[in-house]
Amino acid sequence: MANTPQAKKRARQNETRFTVNKARRSRIRTYLRKVEEAIASGDQTAAAAALKDAQPELMRGVTKGVVHKNTASRKISRLSARVKALG
């Protein structure tokens, strides 16, 4: 357990960051799931729209430090290729 005031404060900050980052990760996963479902349904216009909504959300995760930049780029690239293949 934290003893010094600084360590106690860091523990509080870590807990807050954890909950915020958890919410951000969940939000990103929701957007990605919507794209996956649209691809599975075979509707290219819906999949493209879902991907267009998901891209800024993923990149926001990058700027907030929740997702690595290359990971986000890879996910966007693979999803866009799958959406393009539907057409």
N, C-alpha and C positions, 0 to 999 in steps of 0.2 A: 504494500500500500504506500502511496505517496506521503512523504513526511514534510518536505519543505513547501512553503507557499507556492513557489514556482512550479514544483512538480504537481501540486494539487490543481493549479490553474491549467497546466498542460493536459492533465487528465480530463478536466472539464472540456477543454477545447477539442481534444481528440474525440470525445464522445459526441460533441455537436457536429464536428466534421463528418464523423462516421454516419450519423443519421442523415445529414444532407446529401452525402455522396451516395448512400444507399438509395435514397429517393431518386437521385439523378440516374443512377444505373438502372433502376426499375423503369423509369420513364423511357430511357433509351431502348431497353429490351421490349417495351410495349410497342414502340414505333417499328422496331425491326420485325416483331411478330406480325404486325399489320401488313407489312410488305410480304412476308412469307405466306400469309394466308391469301393475299391477293394473287401471288404467283401460283399458289396451289389451285386456286379457283380457275386459273387460265385467262383471266381478264387483264389484258395488257394495259388498258387505259387506267384501270383502278390500281394496278401494280405500279405504274409510272407515277401516278398521283401520290400513292403511299410512299414511294421512294423519295419523291420530291419533298415530302413532309419530314421524312426520316433523316435526310442528309444534314440539315442545319442542327438537328437535335444531337446527332452523333458528333459533329464538329464542336458543338457547344461543350459536350463532354470532354473533348480534347483540351479546350481552353481552360476548363475547370479542373483538369488533372485527373479525371475519372477514368478516361480511356487513353491509351497511347495513340499518337498520331498515325503511325503506320497501321495499327490495328483498325482504326476507323476508316482509313483509306482503303485497306484491303476489303473490309466488309462492304463499303460502298461500291467498290469496283466489281466484286463478285455478284452483288445483288443487281447492279445495273446490267451486267452481262446476262444474267438470268431473265431480267425483264425484257431486254432486247431480243433474246432468243424466243420469247413468246410470240413475237410478231411475224 
